[in-house]
Amino acid sequence: MTSGPLIGLAGWRLPGDHLDAVELAHRAGVDGLQLDLGGPGRGPWLDAAGTVERILDDCARYGLRPLAVAGNTLNDLGLHAPTGSQDALRVRRVLVRVLDTALALGAPLAFVPSFRRSTITDRPALRRTADVLAWAAGEAQARGLLLANENDLDPRRARLLAEQVAADAFRLLLDTYNPRVAGVDAVALIEETHPWLAPQVHLKDGTGGVVNRDLLGDGDGPVREALAALAAHGFRPEALVLENDYRDGDPARLALDIERARTRQPHAP
């Protein structure tokens, strides 16, 4: 009998800071945790002096795995900032910090988002994004990491991005609700991009394109369909990471979502 994927939590969707997230993940009984680099408006920096060491100690004590480091502050900077601009320089500095922090934590994956100021709105933005990600994927490979991008592209453009990055260390991070928000067919997206998908998958749900207090599988997101499509293509995620919003600290709702993720049988909407 084969074991299933690890179950993880996204630290930025939990109450408190990085250390609180590790403690909560331990109490919730999950296997691992994705953490955000942090920054202005996004909590303390993950790479602040002593933080990585404390997290490593706590994870070792609790038997938790650091799964990935995210660079969500790039949503505020703009991943495809004009070449040679100050924002472009800041983007590269953040990418290096994300990669170095993932390496320090022993997390196998680093990922960066393409939302808000990083949203890929046209062909030039896609080209500039691909150029930055190709450079960052080379930096990731040199560190023995995978680099992933999370975006709201349709299947054709998502595949085009992966083909333009053209790096062995590059992946696309699948989120089961982001396609619904963007009006994209998640099954078609998986069909087109499964060779490039990251080994960790975000699970979340909502109603009307908004993530709220819906339990996993009770909203209008295609959670079951996405998991079935992945299985149909022989894609076996290494980790399923819950990214519903648990910042209200409701342990019962979190426990139910964890159980649904473990059985990979979220309730039908």
C-alpha positions in Angstrom: 0.0 0.0 0.0 1.5 3.3 -1.1 1.4 6.3 1.2 -0.4 9.5 0.1 1.1 13.0 -0.2 2.2 15.1 2.7 -0.4 17.4 4.1 0.8 21.0 4.7 -0.4 24.4 5.6 0.4 27.8 4.1 1.8 29.9 7.0 0.5 33.2 5.7 -3.0 31.9 6.0 -2.6 31.2 9.7 -2.9 33.6 12.7 0.3 35.0 14.1 3.9 35.0 12.8 6.2 32.4 11.4 6.9 30.8 14.8 3.2 30.7 15.6 2.5 29.0 12.3 5.0 26.2 13.1 3.4 25.7 16.5 -0.1 25.7 15.0 0.9 23.2 12.3 2.2 20.9 15.0 -1.0 21.1 17.0 -3.0 20.5 13.8 -1.1 17.3 13.1 0.0 18.1 9.6 3.2 17.0 8.0 4.8 20.3 6.9 4.5 24.0 6.2 5.0 26.5 3.5 6.3 29.9 4.8 6.4 33.4 3.2 9.5 35.5 3.1 7.4 38.4 4.6 8.0 42.1 4.2 6.1 45.3 4.6 2.4 44.6 5.2 3.2 40.9 5.1 4.7 40.2 8.5 8.2 39.8 9.8 11.0 38.8 7.5 11.6 35.1 7.5 15.3 35.6 7.0 15.7 38.0 10.0 18.5 37.1 12.3 17.8 33.9 14.3 14.4 33.2 12.7 15.5 30.3 10.4 17.4 28.7 13.2 14.4 28.8 15.6 12.1 27.4 12.9 14.6 24.6 12.1 14.8 23.7 15.9 11.0 23.8 16.2 10.4 21.7 13.1 12.9 19.1 14.2 11.3 18.9 17.6 7.8 18.5 16.2 8.7 16.3 13.2 7.5 19.0 10.7 9.0 19.5 7.2 9.6 23.0 5.8 8.0 22.5 2.4 8.5 25.7 0.5 9.3 29.4 0.8 7.1 31.9 -1.0 7.9 35.4 -2.1 4.5 37.0 -1.8 6.0 40.5 -1.5 6.7 40.3 -5.3 3.0 41.0 -5.7 3.8 44.4 -4.4 6.9 45.0 -6.5 6.0 43.6 -9.9 7.8 40.5 -11.1 7.9 41.9 -14.7 9.2 45.4 -13.8 10.9 47.1 -16.7 14.4 45.8 -17.3 17.0 48.0 -15.7 14.5 49.7 -13.3 14.9 50.0 -9.6 11.9 47.7 -9.1 13.6 45.1 -11.4 16.7 45.2 -9.2 14.5 44.9 -6.1 12.8 41.9 -7.6 16.1 40.1 -8.2 17.2 40.8 -4.7 14.0 39.4 -3.3 14.3 36.3 -5.5 17.7 35.6 -4.1 16.5 36.0 -0.6 13.6 33.6 -1.2 16.0 31.0 -2.7 18.6 31.4 0.0 16.0 31.1 2.7 14.5 28.0 1.2 18.0 26.5 1.0 18.7 27.4 4.7 15.4 25.8 5.8 16.0 22.7 3.7 12.8 23.3 1.8 12.9 21.8 -1.7 10.7 24.4 -3.4 10.7 28.2 -3.7 7.8 29.9 -5.5 6.8 33.4 -6.6 3.3 34.7 -7.5 2.1 36.6 -10.5 -0.8 38.6 -9.0 -1.5 42.2 -8.4 1.5 44.2 -9.7 3.0 41.0 -11.0 -0.1 39.9 -13.0 0.7 38.9 -16.5 -1.6 41.1 -18.6 -0.1 40.9 -22.1 2.6 39.4 -24.2 5.4 41.8 -23.1 4.6 41.2 -19.5 4.8 37.4 -20.2 8.1 37.8 -21.9 9.6 39.8 -19.1 8.2 37.5 -16.5 9.7 34.5 -18.4 13.1 36.2 -18.6 13.2 36.9 -14.8 12.0 33.4 -14.0 14.6 31.8 -16.3 17.3 33.7 -14.5 15.8 32.7 -11.1 15.4 29.1 -12.1 19.1 29.0 -12.9 19.8 30.3 -9.4 17.4 27.7 -8.0 19.1 24.9 -9.8 22.5 26.0 -8.5 21.1 25.6 -5.0 19.5 22.2 -5.7 16.0 23.7 -5.6 12.9 23.9 -7.7 11.4 27.3 -8.6 7.7 27.6 -9.3 5.4 30.4 -10.4 1.8 30.8 -9.3 -0.4 32.7 -11.8 -3.9 33.1 -13.2 -3.1 32.4 -16.9 -5.3 30.4 -19.2 -4.0 27.0 -20.3 -2.4 28.2 -23.5 -0.5 31.1 -22.0 0.5 29.1 -18.9 2.1 26.5 -21.2 3.7 29.3 -23.2 5.2 30.7 -20.0 6.7 27.4 -19.1 8.1 26.9 -22.6 9.6 30.4 -22.6 11.3 29.9 -19.3 12.7 26.6 -20.6 14.5 25.6 -17.5 14.8 22.2 -15.9 14.3 23.7 -12.4 11.1 25.6 -13.3 7.6 24.5 -12.4 4.0 26.0 -12.4 2.3 25.9 -9.0 -1.3 24.7 -9.3 -3.9 26.2 -7.0 -7.4 24.5 -7.2 -9.3 27.8 -6.8 -7.2 30.4 -8.7 -8.5 29.1 -12.0 -12.1 29.6 -10.8 -11.3 33.2 -9.8 -9.8 33.9 -13.2 -12.6 32.2 -15.1 -10.2 29.4 -16.2 -11.1 25.7 -16.6 -8.9 24.0 -14.0 -9.1 20.6 -15.8 -8.1 22.1 -19.1 -5.2 23.9 -17.3 -4.0 20.6 -15.9 -4.4 18.9 -19.3 -2.2 21.5 -20.9 0.4 22.0 -18.2 0.8 18.8 -16.2 4.4 18.1 -17.4 5.4 21.4 -15.7 3.4 21.2 -12.5 5.2 21.7 -9.2 5.1 18.7 -6.8 3.2 20.7 -4.2 -0.4 21.7 -4.9 -2.5 24.4 -3.1 -6.0 23.3 -2.1 -8.6 26.0 -1.4 -12.2 26.7 -2.0 -14.7 29.6 -2.0 -17.9 31.0 -3.4 -18.3 33.4 -6.3 -14.6 33.7 -6.8 -14.0 34.7 -3.2 -12.2 32.6 -0.6 -14.3 32.8 2.6 -15.2 30.2 5.3 -16.3 27.4 2.9 -14.9 24.1 3.9 -12.7 22.4 1.3 -15.1 21.0 -1.3 -18.2 22.9 -0.1 -17.6 25.9 -2.3 -17.8 26.3 -6.0 -14.2 25.5 -6.7 -13.3 22.4 -8.8 -11.3 20.6 -6.0 -12.5 17.1 -6.7 -12.2 17.6 -10.5 -8.7 19.0 -10.2 -7.5 16.1 -8.0 -9.2 13.6 -10.4 -7.5 15.3 -13.4 -4.1 15.1 -11.8 -4.6 11.4 -11.0 -5.8 10.8 -14.6 -2.4 12.1 -15.8 -0.5 10.0 -13.4 0.6 13.1 -11.4 1.2 12.3 -7.8 1.7 15.4 -5.7 4.4 15.2 -3.0 2.3 17.6 -0.9 -1.2 19.0 -0.7 -1.0 22.4 1.0 -4.2 23.9 2.5 -4.5 27.6 1.6 -8.0 28.4 2.8 -8.0 31.4 5.2 -7.6 30.2 8.8 -6.5 33.5 10.2 -9.6 33.6 12.4 -8.0 30.7 14.4 -11.0 28.4 14.1 -9.5 24.9 14.9 -12.6 22.9 14.0 -12.7 24.2 10.4 -9.0 23.6 10.0 -9.3 20.1 11.3 -12.1 19.3 8.9 -10.2 20.6 6.0 -7.1 18.6 7.0 -9.2 15.4 7.2 -10.7 16.1 3.7 -7.2 16.7 2.3 -5.9 13.5 3.8 -8.6 11.4 2.3 -8.5 13.5 -0.9 -12.3 13.2 -0.8 -13.6 16.8 -0.4 -17.3 17.0 -0.3 -19.1 17.7 -3.5 -20.5 21.3 -3.8 
